Amino acid sequence: MGQANLHLHASAVRPDEHAQLCAYNTAFGELGLRFRWDSATLSDFQHARDEKEAIARYLETHQPYLLKAYDVDFLSQLILDKKNQRFQTGA
């Protein structure tokens, strides 16, 4: 979980979900983070209160080594801000 399925066709996910995934994965790349999300990762977020909480939960569960160097709130907000910047500009 958390790794992009490179063989996943764009038609296998909803267009809005595809746009969200692209925005997140672009943000990760721009921040130098070497993980990618897939549609299964996004579906795990349905139980979170909001996106920042979902990102924090993902980091705590799947990327805990990052939290030795960065505060979870800081990193979650940084990722969310970068993702929203990408999603709003359509880049």
N, CA, C and O atoms as a DFTB+ gen file, in Angstrom:
364 C
 N C O
     1  1       0.839      -1.165       0.000
     2  2       0.000       0.000       0.000
     3  2       0.887       1.231       0.000
     4  3       1.958       1.237       0.606
     5  1       0.426       2.296      -0.696
     6  2       1.188       3.519      -0.734
     7  2       2.070       3.638      -1.951
     8  3       2.460       4.745      -2.323
     9  1       2.387       2.545      -2.567
    10  2       3.191       2.579      -3.782
    11  2       2.262       2.629      -4.981
    12  3       1.272       1.901      -5.046
    13  1       2.590       3.491      -5.925
    14  2       1.740       3.634      -7.109
    15  2       1.799       2.365      -7.933
    16  3       2.854       1.748      -8.081
    17  1       0.668       1.992      -8.457
    18  2       0.605       0.883      -9.377
    19  2       0.871       1.449     -10.761
    20  3      -0.011       2.057     -11.367
    21  1       2.072       1.253     -11.256
    22  2       2.471       1.868     -12.521
    23  2       1.697       1.319     -13.710
    24  3       1.691       1.923     -14.782
    25  1       1.053       0.190     -13.525
    26  2       0.287      -0.408     -14.610
    27  2      -1.189      -0.038     -14.536
    28  3      -1.996      -0.521     -15.330
    29  1      -1.535       0.808     -13.594
    30  2      -2.911       1.237     -13.422
    31  2      -3.260       2.252     -14.498
    32  3      -2.605       3.288     -14.613
    33  1      -4.266       1.965     -15.269
    34  2      -4.696       2.880     -16.326
    35  2      -5.526       3.994     -15.730
    36  3      -6.247       3.788     -14.753
    37  1      -5.427       5.177     -16.317
    38  2      -6.181       6.331     -15.821
    39  2      -7.679       6.044     -15.792
    40  3      -8.393       6.580     -14.945
    41  1      -8.159       5.214     -16.700
    42  2      -9.587       4.922     -16.750
    43  2     -10.037       4.052     -15.586
    44  3     -11.240       3.910     -15.366
    45  1      -9.104       3.459     -14.826
    46  2      -9.450       2.594     -13.704
    47  2      -9.803       3.388     -12.464
    48  3     -10.324       2.823     -11.502
    49  1      -9.532       4.685     -12.461
    50  2      -9.879       5.540     -11.328
    51  2     -10.743       6.689     -11.821
    52  3     -10.693       7.063     -12.992
    53  1     -11.533       7.243     -10.915
    54  2     -12.374       8.384     -11.269
    55  2     -11.490       9.571     -11.646
    56  3     -10.383       9.701     -11.124
    57  1     -11.963      10.440     -12.548
    58  2     -11.149      11.599     -12.956
    59  2     -10.745      12.495     -11.792
    60  3      -9.610      12.971     -11.754
    61  1     -11.653      12.739     -10.832
    62  2     -11.297      13.581      -9.687
    63  2     -10.259      12.895      -8.808
    64  3      -9.372      13.550      -8.260
    65  1     -10.370      11.583      -8.674
    66  2      -9.403      10.820      -7.896
    67  2      -8.045      10.838      -8.592
    68  3      -7.009      10.976      -7.941
    69  1      -8.055      10.699      -9.899
    70  2      -6.810      10.735     -10.673
    71  2      -6.124      12.090     -10.504
    72  3      -4.904      12.148     -10.345
    73  1      -6.886      13.170     -10.537
    74  2      -6.329      14.513     -10.367
    75  2      -5.725      14.665      -8.973
    76  3      -4.649      15.243      -8.823
    77  1      -6.414      14.148      -7.951
    78  2      -5.893      14.207      -6.586
    79  2      -4.585      13.423      -6.470
    80  3      -3.615      13.903      -5.882
    81  1      -4.567      12.220      -7.033
    82  2      -3.349      11.403      -6.994
    83  2      -2.189      12.100      -7.684
    84  3      -1.071      12.112      -7.167
    85  1      -2.445      12.672      -8.831
    86  2      -1.398      13.396      -9.561
    87  2      -0.884      14.568      -8.736
    88  3       0.321      14.813      -8.688
    89  1      -1.790      15.292      -8.086
    90  2      -1.388      16.440      -7.266
    91  2      -0.545      15.990      -6.073
    92  3       0.490      16.589      -5.780
    93  1      -0.987      14.942      -5.392
    94  2      -0.196      14.425      -4.270
    95  2       1.164      13.939      -4.739
    96  3       2.187      14.321      -4.170
    97  1       1.191      13.111      -5.758
    98  2       2.447      12.524      -6.211
    99  2       3.400      13.570      -6.771
   100  3       4.615      13.436      -6.625
   101  1       2.871      14.608      -7.410
   102  2       3.712      15.712      -7.857
   103  2       4.287      16.445      -6.649
   104  3       5.469      16.788      -6.629
   105  1       3.452      16.681      -5.648
   106  2       3.920      17.350      -4.425
   107  2       5.032      16.543      -3.763
   108  3       6.047      17.103      -3.349
   109  1       4.843      15.226      -3.664
   110  2       5.885      14.389      -3.060
   111  2       7.197      14.528      -3.823
   112  3       8.258      14.679      -3.216
   113  1       7.127      14.479      -5.142
   114  2       8.327      14.612      -5.953
   115  2       9.012      15.953      -5.749
   116  3      10.236      16.020      -5.632
   117  1       8.223      17.020      -5.708
   118  2       8.781      18.355      -5.514
   119  2       9.412      18.520      -4.135
   120  3      10.344      19.307      -3.966
   121  1       8.914      17.787      -3.160
   122  2       9.458      17.846      -1.807
   123  2      10.591      16.843      -1.592
   124  3      11.167      16.776      -0.507
   125  1      10.907      16.069      -2.624
   126  2      11.985      15.094      -2.523
   127  2      11.604      13.831      -1.776
   128  3      12.478      13.087      -1.331
   129  1      10.308      13.580      -1.631
   130  2       9.829      12.372      -0.955
   131  2       9.707      11.255      -1.988
   132  3       9.195      11.469      -3.087
   133  1      10.169      10.096      -1.638
   134  2      10.265       9.005      -2.608
   135  2       9.161       7.978      -2.492
   136  3       9.382       6.798      -2.764
   137  1       7.994       8.400      -2.100
   138  2       6.864       7.472      -2.100
   139  2       5.773       8.034      -2.990
   140  3       5.724       9.234      -3.259
   141  1       4.906       7.151      -3.441
   142  2       3.790       7.529      -4.301
   143  2       2.545       6.865      -3.775
   144  3       2.589       5.776      -3.201
   145  1       1.425       7.545      -3.983
   146  2       0.152       7.006      -3.546
   147  2      -0.624       6.453      -4.725
   148  3      -0.406       6.837      -5.875
   149  1      -1.532       5.544      -4.415
   150  2      -2.436       4.969      -5.395
   151  2      -3.870       5.148      -4.893
   152  3      -4.093       5.732      -3.833
   153  1      -4.824       4.652      -5.646
   154  2      -6.230       4.842      -5.276
   155  2      -6.566       4.152      -3.953
   156  3      -7.446       4.618      -3.228
   157  1      -5.889       3.062      -3.627
   158  2      -6.134       2.381      -2.352
   159  2      -5.729       3.276      -1.182
   160  3      -6.397       3.286      -0.148
   161  1      -4.652       4.018      -1.339
   162  2      -4.228       4.938      -0.289
   163  2      -5.281       6.015      -0.082
   164  3      -5.634       6.326       1.055
   165  1      -5.786       6.589      -1.172
   166  2      -6.828       7.610      -1.046
   167  2      -8.082       7.056      -0.390
   168  3      -8.719       7.754       0.400
   169  1      -8.446       5.834      -0.695
   170  2      -9.662       5.262      -0.098
   171  2      -9.489       5.065       1.403
   172  3     -10.473       5.097       2.141
   173  1      -8.264       4.863       1.866
   174  2      -8.007       4.758       3.303
   175  2      -8.313       6.068       4.024
   176  3      -8.573       6.067       5.227
   177  1      -8.283       7.180       3.301
   178  2      -8.500       8.492       3.891
   179  2      -9.959       8.762       4.221
   180  3     -10.248       9.739       4.912
   181  1     -10.873       7.951       3.764
   182  2     -12.296       8.190       3.971
   183  2     -12.672       8.269       5.447
   184  3     -13.683       8.879       5.795
   185  1     -11.874       7.662       6.312
   186  2     -12.186       7.638       7.739
   187  2     -11.524       8.784       8.495
   188  3     -11.770       8.964       9.687
   189  1     -10.700       9.546       7.823
   190  2     -10.021      10.668       8.480
   191  2     -10.949      11.877       8.560
   192  3     -11.852      12.050       7.741
   193  1     -10.705      12.685       9.544
   194  2     -11.477      13.910       9.739
   195  2     -11.246      14.890       8.591
   196  3     -12.174      15.546       8.120
   197  1      -9.983      14.975       8.149
   198  2      -9.627      15.874       7.059
   199  2      -8.341      15.371       6.391
   200  3      -7.745      14.385       6.826
   201  1      -7.935      16.056       5.344
   202  2      -6.752      15.617       4.591
   203  2      -5.477      15.660       5.431
   204  3      -4.654      14.747       5.356
   205  1      -5.311      16.697       6.215
   206  2      -4.092      16.809       7.026
   207  2      -3.987      15.638       7.993
   208  3      -2.907      15.074       8.173
   209  1      -5.102      15.270       8.613
   210  2      -5.099      14.122       9.517
   211  2      -4.764      12.834       8.755
   212  3      -4.024      11.987       9.255
   213  1      -5.303      12.695       7.562
   214  2      -5.037      11.503       6.758
   215  2      -3.558      11.422       6.383
   216  3      -2.958      10.348       6.429
   217  1      -2.980      12.554       6.016
   218  2      -1.558      12.584       5.672
   219  2      -0.726      12.214       6.894
   220  3       0.208      11.417       6.797
   221  1      -1.064      12.792       8.043
   222  2      -0.335      12.489       9.277
   223  2      -0.422      11.005       9.614
   224  3       0.576      10.386       9.984
   225  1      -1.622      10.438       9.483
   226  2      -1.799       9.011       9.768
   227  2      -0.945       8.161       8.817
   228  3      -0.322       7.185       9.234
   229  1      -0.927       8.547       7.538
   230  2      -0.107       7.822       6.568
   231  2       1.370       7.893       6.964
   232  3       2.063       6.875       6.972
   233  1       1.846       9.091       7.291
   234  2       3.251       9.255       7.658
   235  2       3.597       8.426       8.891
   236  3       4.630       7.756       8.924
   237  1       2.743       8.471       9.893
   238  2       2.989       7.714      11.120
   239  2       3.006       6.215      10.868
   240  3       3.785       5.486      11.482
   241  1       2.158       5.763       9.978
   242  2       2.026       4.329       9.718
   243  2       3.044       3.803       8.710
   244  3       3.616       2.731       8.905
   245  1       3.272       4.562       7.623
   246  2       4.065       4.042       6.508
   247  2       5.428       4.710       6.311
   248  3       6.288       4.158       5.624
   249  1       5.635       5.886       6.901
   250  2       6.899       6.597       6.718
   251  2       7.407       7.145       8.057
   252  3       7.789       8.314       8.124
   253  1       7.422       6.347       9.111
   254  2       7.772       6.880      10.435
   255  2       9.192       7.433      10.518
   256  3       9.465       8.283      11.366
   257  1      10.094       6.979       9.669
   258  2      11.465       7.475       9.694
   259  2      11.513       8.983       9.415
   260  3      12.396       9.678       9.916
   261  1      10.562       9.489       8.615
   262  2      10.529      10.920       8.324
   263  2      10.238      11.742       9.576
   264  3      10.657      12.894       9.685
   265  1       9.521      11.144      10.509
   266  2       9.109      11.862      11.704
   267  2      10.226      11.950      12.742
   268  3      10.053      12.566      13.793
   269  1      11.365      11.338      12.448
   270  2      12.551      11.514      13.291
   271  2      13.225      12.841      12.963
   272  3      13.955      13.402      13.780
   273  1      12.968      13.333      11.754
   274  2      13.579      14.594      11.325
   275  2      12.575      15.744      11.271
   276  3      12.958      16.907      11.400
   277  1      11.290      15.426      11.081
   278  2      10.261      16.458      10.912
   279  2       9.098      16.212      11.865
   280  3       8.722      15.070      12.128
   281  1       8.549      17.281      12.364
   282  2       7.334      17.223      13.159
   283  2       6.183      16.791      12.252
   284  3       6.075      17.276      11.126
   285  1       5.337      15.904      12.715
   286  2       4.248      15.371      11.891
   287  2       3.298      16.471      11.435
   288  3       2.837      16.450      10.294
   289  1       2.996      17.433      12.308
   290  2       2.098      18.524      11.908
   291  2       2.730      19.383      10.825
   292  3       2.075      19.750       9.849
   293  1       4.015      19.704      11.005
   294  2       4.719      20.512      10.010
   295  2       4.752      19.807       8.657
   296  3       4.406      20.404       7.638
   297  1       5.167      18.541       8.643
   298  2       5.297      17.813       7.382
   299  2       3.943      17.578       6.727
   300  3       3.821      17.684       5.507
   301  1       2.935      17.264       7.513
   302  2       1.588      17.066       6.965
   303  2       1.083      18.341       6.304
   304  3       0.525      18.299       5.207
   305  1       1.280      19.473       6.970
   306  2       0.827      20.747       6.410
   307  2       1.626      21.111       5.166
   308  3       1.061      21.620       4.198
   309  1       2.925      20.861       5.176
   310  2       3.762      21.136       4.016
   311  2       3.298      20.332       2.798
   312  3       3.180      20.871       1.698
   313  1       3.042      19.057       3.002
   314  2       2.552      18.199       1.920
   315  2       1.197      18.689       1.437
   316  3       0.973      18.799       0.231
   317  1       0.292      18.983       2.359
   318  2      -1.034      19.445       1.982
   319  2      -0.971      20.764       1.208
   320  3      -1.652      20.925       0.195
   321  1      -0.161      21.698       1.680
   322  2      -0.026      22.978       0.978
   323  2       0.515      22.784      -0.434
   324  3       0.011      23.387      -1.382
   325  1       1.529      21.953      -0.574
   326  2       2.128      21.710      -1.889
   327  2       1.127      20.994      -2.793
   328  3       1.019      21.323      -3.975
   329  1       0.403      20.030      -2.256
   330  2      -0.619      19.310      -3.030
   331  2      -1.704      20.269      -3.489
   332  3      -2.109      20.233      -4.651
   333  1      -2.183      21.131      -2.588
   334  2      -3.229      22.076      -2.957
   335  2      -2.738      23.063      -4.004
   336  3      -3.496      23.454      -4.892
   337  1      -1.501      23.462      -3.912
   338  2      -0.920      24.351      -4.931
   339  2      -0.934      23.657      -6.293
   340  3      -1.281      24.277      -7.299
   341  1      -0.570      22.407      -6.332
   342  2      -0.555      21.651      -7.592
   343  2      -1.976      21.427      -8.093
   344  3      -2.243      21.557      -9.287
   345  1      -2.878      21.094      -7.194
   346  2      -4.250      20.768      -7.577
   347  2      -4.975      22.007      -8.095
   348  3      -5.730      21.914      -9.062
   349  1      -4.762      23.149      -7.478
   350  2      -5.413      24.388      -7.888
   351  2      -4.900      24.899      -9.219
   352  3      -5.660      25.450     -10.015
   353  1      -3.605      24.716      -9.462
   354  2      -3.045      25.224     -10.718
   355  2      -3.195      24.228     -11.853
   356  3      -2.970      24.559     -13.017
   357  1      -3.578      23.000     -11.504
   358  2      -3.740      21.971     -12.535
   359  2      -2.428      21.453     -13.060
   360  3      -2.401      20.780     -14.091
   361  1      -1.317      21.753     -12.368
   362  2       0.015      21.302     -12.808
   363  2       0.241      19.865     -12.451
   364  3       1.304      19.316     -12.742
